Amino acid sequence: MIGSKIPATVITGFLGAGKTTLIRHMLANANGKRIALIINEFGDLGVDGDVLKGCGEEVCSADDIVELTNGCICCTVADDFIPTMEKLLARKDRPDHIVIETSGLALPQPLVAAFNWPGIKTQVTVDGVVTVVDSAAVAAGRFADDHDKLNAQRLADEGLDHESPLEELFEDQLTAADLIILNKADLISAGELEGVRAGIAGHLTRKPIFVEARQGEVAPEVLLGLGIGTEDDIANRKSHHELHHADGHEHDHDEFESFVVSLGPINDAAAFTEGLKALITTHDILRLKGFADASGKPMRMVVQAVGNRIDSHFDRPWDAGEARETRLVVIGLHGIDATAIRAGLTALTG
């Protein structure tokens, strides 16, 4: 029965872990397999969808990419995800494989459970849940996922007498995983990487597969074709929300804020990128991504920042009639100073 269903892969992971880079590499090496993408972007600018549409891969045309921008996919399953799947399955040219990239805020559990929905369960199966981890961030202690260490800190600091929502979210994404990608392995030592692996495995009751990766480079045959049927086991992979709040209320995303900044052309691309590092550090920006209009350059510049690690490159020429502009999504914790950040970004354009 599973063999007659379309396999679907859920790719999850925290902000900036490298999900989009992983998918782009997968598309570039899909060997003719037709893949449909469902992207759940966080923020008001569909950066990830636009980047993927620009990949130019025949195996995934613009028509095969669907963006869900109405909020976290795990909170809008009935309103957004189910109708999108039904529309996709109604097409005559159905895909060979469906890949779903969740936002960094999404809990995989309710999304996977939705594959048991009548009308979907008979046609699609969850091939596997892939969780992408920013190994360098975890090694640096950005997310305290070691409960023993956390408990030791609590003894010395009353302020740690509760679990961070970010920790819970990180753990929930790991709990749901069939395959964990330890991405950005090249940014840390072998010993640090082994520490990340051991720390994650140490508090998981299941034993998912671990794969190390640099810049999201994982062979498609590793990502696709797992044949797990995760929807049948998702009840055994409960999230913190399910365990602690069995009343069915949606989980709280108030700890995050995002906003879009529109700017004019950037006179000096190198200086702009360098200036971003200080701005990100000053305001503790978790994630910054978007496109920039670099003066004198015929191509659009992509900007992706995780913490103060910034990647920028020119991805394609500006289309004829396309408005050249700089638009960036900024994501941070609740209370982030949007006014100061806008002013800081504006100053960098000069």
C-alpha positions in Angstrom: 0.0 0.0 0.0 2.8 2.4 0.9 4.4 1.8 -2.5 1.4 3.1 -4.3 1.4 6.4 -2.3 3.3 9.6 -3.1 6.2 9.9 -0.6 6.5 13.2 1.3 9.5 14.4 3.2 9.1 17.0 6.0 12.2 19.1 6.5 12.3 21.0 9.7 14.9 22.8 11.8 15.5 26.0 13.7 16.0 29.4 12.1 19.0 29.5 9.8 19.9 25.8 10.2 20.3 25.5 6.4 17.0 24.0 5.3 16.7 26.0 2.0 20.4 25.3 1.1 19.7 21.6 1.7 16.7 21.6 -0.6 18.5 23.6 -3.3 21.3 21.0 -3.3 18.7 18.2 -3.4 17.0 19.7 -6.5 20.3 20.2 -8.3 21.0 16.5 -7.9 17.5 15.0 -8.3 18.3 13.1 -11.5 15.0 13.8 -13.1 12.7 13.0 -10.1 9.9 15.6 -10.2 9.6 17.2 -6.8 6.9 19.5 -5.5 7.8 21.9 -2.7 5.5 23.3 0.0 7.3 26.1 1.8 6.0 27.6 5.1 7.8 31.0 5.3 8.0 33.0 8.5 7.7 36.7 8.0 6.1 38.8 5.3 8.6 38.2 2.6 8.8 34.8 0.9 12.5 34.8 0.6 13.0 31.0 0.6 10.4 30.5 -2.1 11.9 33.2 -4.3 15.4 31.7 -3.9 14.1 28.2 -4.8 12.2 29.5 -7.8 15.4 31.0 -9.0 17.2 27.7 -9.0 16.2 26.9 -12.5 15.9 23.2 -12.0 13.7 21.4 -14.5 12.7 18.9 -11.8 11.0 21.6 -9.8 9.4 24.5 -11.8 7.8 27.6 -10.3 4.5 25.8 -10.7 5.7 23.1 -8.4 6.4 25.5 -5.5 3.6 26.5 -3.1 4.2 29.0 -0.3 2.1 29.1 2.8 2.7 32.5 4.4 -0.4 32.8 6.7 1.5 31.7 9.8 3.2 28.7 11.3 2.1 25.6 9.4 1.5 23.5 12.6 -1.2 26.1 13.7 -2.9 26.3 10.2 -3.0 22.7 9.2 -6.7 22.6 8.5 -6.9 26.1 6.9 -3.8 26.0 4.7 -2.0 22.7 4.5 -4.9 20.3 3.9 -6.4 22.4 1.0 -2.9 22.8 -0.5 -2.3 19.0 -0.4 -5.7 18.3 -1.9 -5.1 20.7 -4.8 -1.7 19.2 -5.4 -3.1 15.7 -5.5 -5.8 16.7 -7.9 -3.3 17.7 -10.6 -2.9 15.5 -13.6 0.9 15.8 -13.5 1.3 14.6 -10.0 4.8 14.8 -8.5 7.1 11.9 -7.8 7.9 13.3 -4.4 6.6 16.1 -2.1 9.0 18.0 0.1 7.7 20.3 2.8 10.0 22.9 4.3 8.6 24.1 7.6 9.3 27.5 9.2 11.9 27.5 12.0 9.0 27.9 14.4 7.0 24.9 13.4 6.3 21.8 15.4 6.6 18.8 13.1 4.1 16.7 15.1 0.8 18.2 14.1 1.9 18.5 10.5 2.9 14.8 10.3 -0.4 13.9 12.0 -2.3 15.7 9.3 -1.2 13.0 6.9 -3.7 10.8 8.6 -6.4 13.1 7.3 -9.1 11.2 5.2 -8.4 11.7 1.5 -4.7 12.3 2.1 -3.7 9.1 4.0 -4.8 6.9 1.1 -2.6 8.9 -1.4 0.5 10.2 0.5 2.8 8.8 3.1 5.5 10.6 5.1 8.7 9.1 3.8 10.5 10.6 6.7 11.1 13.7 8.9 14.4 15.4 8.4 15.6 17.8 11.0 18.5 20.1 10.1 20.7 21.3 13.0 23.1 24.2 13.0 25.9 22.3 14.6 28.1 25.4 15.1 25.3 27.2 16.9 24.6 24.3 19.2 28.3 23.8 19.9 28.5 27.5 20.9 25.7 27.0 23.4 23.2 29.1 21.6 20.5 26.6 22.6 21.0 24.8 25.9 19.9 21.3 25.0 21.8 19.6 27.8 19.3 19.0 30.6 21.9 18.0 33.2 23.9 21.2 32.5 20.7 23.2 32.7 19.7 21.7 36.0 23.2 22.5 37.4 22.8 26.1 36.3 19.4 26.3 38.0 21.1 25.6 41.3 23.1 28.8 41.0 20.5 31.0 39.2 16.8 31.2 40.1 16.3 32.8 36.7 16.7 29.4 35.1 13.9 27.8 37.1 12.0 27.2 33.9 12.7 25.8 30.4 13.2 28.2 27.5 10.6 27.9 24.8 13.4 27.9 22.3 14.9 24.8 23.9 11.5 23.1 23.8 11.1 23.9 20.1 14.5 22.6 19.3 13.9 19.4 21.2 10.5 18.9 19.6 12.0 19.1 16.1 14.6 16.5 17.1 12.0 14.2 18.8 10.1 14.0 15.5 13.1 13.2 13.4 13.9 10.1 11.4 17.1 11.7 10.0 19.1 14.4 11.7 21.4 16.5 9.6 24.4 17.9 11.5 24.9 20.8 9.2 27.7 23.3 9.1 30.1 20.6 10.4 33.0 22.4 8.7 32.6 25.4 11.1 33.6 23.4 14.2 36.2 20.8 15.3 35.7 17.1 15.1 35.5 17.0 18.9 32.9 19.7 19.1 30.8 17.9 16.4 31.0 14.7 18.3 29.8 16.6 21.4 26.8 18.0 19.5 25.9 14.5 18.3 26.3 13.0 21.8 24.3 15.8 23.4 21.4 15.3 21.0 21.4 11.5 21.1 21.7 11.6 24.9 18.2 12.8 25.5 16.3 11.1 22.7 14.6 7.8 23.4 14.5 6.9 19.7 17.6 6.4 17.6 17.4 8.5 14.4 20.1 8.4 11.8 22.7 11.1 12.0 24.4 12.6 8.9 27.1 15.2 8.9 26.9 18.0 6.2 28.7 21.0 5.0 26.6 23.8 3.3 23.6 21.5 3.1 25.3 19.1 0.8 23.5 15.8 1.3 22.9 13.3 -1.5 19.2 13.0 -2.5 19.3 9.3 -2.1 20.1 9.8 1.6 17.3 12.3 2.1 14.6 10.6 0.0 13.4 7.0 0.0 13.5 6.4 3.7 10.2 4.6 3.5 9.4 5.3 7.2 5.6 6.0 7.1 6.1 8.4 10.0 2.4 9.3 10.2 1.8 5.9 11.7 4.3 6.5 14.6 3.9 10.2 15.3 1.8 9.5 18.4 5.0 8.1 20.0 6.9 11.4 19.3 4.9 13.9 21.3 6.0 17.5 21.6 6.4 19.4 24.9 3.2 21.2 24.0 1.3 17.9 23.6 2.8 16.5 26.9 2.2 19.6 29.0 -0.9 21.1 27.4 -3.3 18.4 26.5 -6.1 21.0 26.2 -5.5 21.4 22.5 -4.6 25.1 22.6 -2.1 26.4 20.0 1.4 26.8 21.2 2.7 30.3 21.8 4.9 32.0 19.3 4.9 35.4 21.1 8.6 35.0 21.9 9.4 35.8 18.2 8.9 38.9 16.2 9.6 39.6 12.5 9.4 42.6 10.3 10.3 43.6 6.8 12.7 46.5 6.0 12.6 48.1 2.5 15.7 50.1 1.5 17.2 51.8 -1.4 20.2 50.7 -3.4 23.4 49.7 -1.5 26.4 51.7 -2.6 29.1 49.4 -1.2 28.0 45.7 -0.9 31.1 44.6 1.0 30.8 47.5 3.6 27.0 46.7 3.9 27.7 43.1 4.7 30.4 44.0 7.2 28.2 46.5 8.9 25.5 44.0 9.3 27.7 42.0 11.7 27.8 44.8 14.2 24.1 45.6 13.9 23.2 41.9 14.4 25.3 41.6 17.5 24.1 44.9 19.0 20.4 43.9 18.6 20.7 40.2 19.0 19.1 39.5 15.7 18.4 35.7 15.3 18.0 35.7 11.5 18.2 38.2 8.7 17.5 37.3 5.1 16.4 38.9 1.9 17.6 40.5 -1.4 19.6 43.7 -2.0 20.0 46.1 -4.9 23.8 46.6 -5.2 24.6 49.7 -7.1 26.3 49.1 -10.4 25.6 45.4 -10.3 23.3 43.8 -12.9 22.4 40.9 -10.6 20.3 40.6 -7.4 22.3 40.0 -4.2 21.0 37.4 -1.8 21.7 38.1 1.9 21.4 35.3 4.5 22.5 35.8 8.1 22.4 33.5 11.1 23.6 35.4 14.1 26.7 37.3 12.8 27.5 34.6 10.3 26.6 36.2 6.9 26.4 34.7 3.5 25.9 36.9 0.5 26.0 36.1 -3.2 24.5 37.2 -6.5 21.9 34.7 -7.7 20.4 36.0 -10.9 20.0 39.1 -13.1 17.2 41.5 -12.3 14.2 40.7 -14.6 13.1 43.2 -17.2 10.5 45.4 -15.6 11.3 44.1 -12.1 11.6 46.8 -9.5 15.2 46.9 -8.1 15.0 47.3 -4.3 16.5 46.0 -1.1 14.0 44.1 1.1 15.1 42.2 4.2 13.2 40.1 6.8 14.5 40.5 10.3 13.6 37.9 13.0 14.3 38.2 16.7 13.0 37.6 20.1 10.0 39.5 21.5 10.9 43.1 22.2 13.5 43.5 19.5 14.0 47.2 18.7 12.6 47.4 15.2 13.0 51.2 15.0 16.7 51.1 15.8 17.3 48.3 13.4 15.5 50.0 10.6 17.6 53.1 11.2 20.8 51.1 11.4 20.1 49.3 8.1 19.2 52.6 6.4 22.6 54.0 7.5 24.4 51.0 6.0 23.0 51.7 2.5 25.1 54.8 2.2 
